Amino acid sequence: MKLTPSETQKLQDKVQLLKKEKNAVVLAHYYQEPAIKQVADFVGDSLELAKRAAQSQAEIIVFAGVHFMAETAKILNPQRKVLLPDLNAGCSLADSCEPKSFKKFIQQHPEHVVVTYINCSAEIKTMSDFVCTSSNAEKVINSIPMDKEIIFAPDKNLGDYLIQKTGREMLLWDGSCMVHEAFSIDKLLDLHKKYPSARIIAHPESERHILRAASYIGSTSGLIQHIAESDWNTFIVATEAGILYDMQKHFPDKTIIPAPAKENNSCACSECAYMKMNSLEKLYSCLKHETPEIILEQDIMKKAALPINRMLELSN
């Protein structure tokens, strides 16, 4: 049942009090619902949130995002308590890369450097030489010597984009994000005819035909930055619809239009059902009861921290 504005405010006030009482910090991804982002200490994309998690001095980290993000926070803070409002908040992209199958895949190509997108499980990260986000993937690929062959996983669309950008041949894992594969190129082009002055901007997890139509391709924070720096006033945005709230908040004088999805749904846009599993009520409950908690084996955290820290060093 949807909360009334009064109920929302009361719950947000309780969350703010609990944060102070428990020395807790709330990190929220851009794709979370507005009520959660309004009480978060920091809102960002995967790279920004990983940096914030690494810098955190709070006793409790509440990660309002999906499971792999909370795992990353735990890996970077093995001695701190990391909470996720809903443990079932997974990721279709992370699910597309199953550890046993991926281990077999890399064993078949032992000379390859393994680069994995941060949207994967902690176990996959233990098999990686580097982890990257969409913000720094190009930098990570370019840091690898030219004589080294590369495996890139799990996102084939981001991998394909990076091949075009860097000129490096890479062996791609066949994984993808259901949110970014949901955009309809036909509907997008029809929408652009309706708004001919609009610029199409897209996240690189989108399919190649969507990216070809875009005037700018970038990470979630990159898309926001592009709008901030652009003199253009109208944008069609091909990424998860949760970002529209932040774009409208920061740029009230600009017109922000969601790229249309193939299937008809409530907003005719593409939303991540996993991201939306978290709610303000669940956030309050997990902070109050300090559960559900992310628990990982020490050995997994130690191994997974190595490629994540390599990424963070490159990003500094």
N, C-alpha and C positions, 0 to 999 in steps of 0.2 A: 504494500500500500504506500502510495506516494505521501511524503511528509508535507505538511503545510509550511509556509514560510516561517511561522512562529515556532513550529516544532524543529525545523531545520536550525534556526538560530539558537534555540536552547541546547540542542545537541552539539552544535559547534562550540558554544561556550563551555560545555562540559569537557569537550576534547581539549580545548585550550588550557583549562585548569589541570587536567590529568597530565598534560605534557610538562607543566611546571612541577607538579608534585613528584613525578617519576623521572625527571631529567630525561625526557624522551624527545626525539626529533621525528617529524613526519616528512618523508620524501615522497613526492607524487609525480607520476609520469603525466605528460601533457594529455594523454588519452583518458585520464580519469574524469569522473563527473565533476562539474563545477563546485558542488558542495564540499567535496574532498579537497580540491585544489585551494579553496578559500581558507582552509585551516592548515595547509601544508607549510612547513618552514622553507621548503624549496620545491619548485616545479621545474622540470627539465626533461631532456631526452636521455637516452641510455648512457651516453658518455658523461654528460653533466652530472647525472645522478650517481654514476660510479665514482666520479671525483669527490662528490659531496660525501658519499658513504666512506671513502678512504680517509677523508679529513675529519669525520665526525668524532666528537668527544662525548656524545650522549651515552648514557647507560643503556638506553633502549632505542633501537631504530625501527620505526614502523614504515614499511615500504608499501605504499599504495601504488601497486603496479601488478605485474604478473610474476609467476614463480621464479623464472630464471633471474629476474632482476633482484628479488629478495635473496636468492642464493648468492649472487655476486656481492651483495652487501655483506652477507655473512662471511664469505671467503675473505673479504677485505677487513673484516672485523671479527675474527674468530673468537675473541673473548667477550664480545658484546651480545646482548640478546636482540635478535632480529625477528620481527613479527610481520606477518602477511594477513591482511583482513580476511581473505578467503583462500584457503590452501588449494582449492580447485581452480583458481585463476591461472590457467596454464597458457600455452602459446602454440598455435598450429605449426609455426615454423620450427620451434624447438622439438615438437612432437615428430616432425618429419625426419629427424636425425636420431635414430635409435642406436644406443651405444655399441651393442654387439655387432650390428651391421657396419657401423662406421669404423670400428676397430679392424674388422676384416678388410674393409676398403683401403685403409691406410697401410695395412700390412702388405697389400698387393702392390703398393707404390712406395717402397721404403726410402727412396732417395728424395722424396718430395718434402718440402717445408709445408707444415699444416697450419693454415690460417682459418680460424673460425670466427664467424659473426657472433657477437655477444648474445644473440637470441638463440642460445642452446643451453643444454643442461650442464651442471657442474662436472658430471662425468665426461662429457664431450670435451670440456675445457681442459681436463687433465691430459688429453691426447693431443693437445694443440701446442704449437711453437709460439704462435701469436694469437691473441684475441683482438678483434676490432669492432668498432661501431660504424654506422653509416657516416658519422662525422669525420672519422679518421682512417677509414678503410684504404683510401688512396695513398695516404702517407705511409701506412703499414706496408702495403704492397711494394711501394717504391723504396722502402728501406731494405728489402730483401735483395741480395746480390743477383745480378742478371743471369748468372750461370746456374742458379738454383731453380728447380721446378717446384710448382706450387699446387697444393690442393686447397680449394676454397669451399667452405661449407658453413651452414646448410643452405643458404639462399642462392638459388641458381640465377634469379633475376638480378640481384645485387652483384653476383659474380660476373654475369654477362656484361653488366654496365662497367665494372672495373676493368674487364678485358678491353673494352672500347676506350676507356679513359687512359689506361696505363700502357697499352700495347703488349702486355704480358699474356702469354698463353697460360691458362690455368685449367686444372682438372676440377670440374664442378660437381658437387653433390646435388642430387635431384630433389631439392627441398624448396618450399615457397610459403609465403604468408597468405592465408586465405583472404585477409582484408585487402591487401594490395593487389591481389589477382581478381578482385571482384569488380574492378572498374570496367565499364563498357566503352570501347573506343567509338562505337557508332553514336551512342548517347552523348559522349563527350564532344564529338565534332558537331552534333546537332545543337548542343548547348552553346558551343562557341559561336555558332551562326547567330544565335539569339543575342549573345553578348560579344560582338566582333572586336570590341576594344579591350576585352579581357586578356590577360596573360595566363597561360596554363603553367602551373608549377607542380612538380611531382616528387614524391619520395622514390629513391632508386630501388626499393623493393617491388615497384610496379613493373608490369610486363613491358617488353621492349616497344610495342606499338604505342603504349601510353607515353613512354619516355620520349619517343620520336616527336610526339605532338607538343611536348613541353618546351617552354622558353628557358626554364630554369629547373635543375634537378638538384636536390639536396636533402640533408637530414632534417629531422623535425625542427630542430633549432635553426638549421640553415634556411628553411623555408620562412620562418619568422624573421630572421635577419634580412633575408632578401626583400621581403615586403617593407621592412623598416628603412632600407637603404634606397628603395625604388621610388621614382617619381610617379610611377603608374598608380592608378586608383582602383582598378578592378582586377581581381584574381580568381581563377578557378583552381581549386586546390585538390590534388589527388593524393590524399593520405587519409588516415583514420579521422573520422569526423570530430573527435574530441578536441582536436587542435583549433577548431573554428572558434570556440569560446575564447581562447587566449588571443587569437588574431583579432577578433572583434573588440576585445578588451583593450588591447594595446593600440589598435588602429581604428578607432570608431568612425573616422571620416572616410575609410576605404570600404569598398564592397568586396566581401569574401563569399565565394560561392563553392559549395562542395561538388567535387566531380561525381557524376552519377554512377551508380552501381548497375550491374547487369540485371539483378533481381529487384523487383519492387519491394520496398520496405517502408517503415514509418517515416524515414527522412529522405528516401531516395538517394542516400549516400552509403558509404561503407563504414560500418562500425565493428569494433572488436568485442564480441560477446564475452570473451575472457576478461578484458579490461573492465567491462561493465559489471562483472560479478562482484566487485568491491562496491561498497556503499558506505554512506556516512554512518549508518547504524552499525555495520560490521567494523568499521574503523574504531568507533567508540568502544564497542564490546571487546575488541582485541587489545586495545590499550588498557581498558579497565581490568581485564582478567589475565593480560599478558600471554595470550594464546589466540590463534595458533602460532607456534614458534618454528622457525627454520632450523632444523638439526642436520648437520652434515658430519661425516667422519673426518677426523683430523687429517688423515692421509690424503683424502680427496681435496680438502681445503688447501693443504700445503702445495700439492701439485697444480691445482687450478690457479693458485695465486701467481705462479711464475709467468704464464702468458698474459694474464691481466695486468700485472705490474709492468711488463714490457710495453704493453699498449699505453699505459698511463705515463711512462717515461717518455715515450715518443710524442705524447700529446702535450707535454709541459712546455 
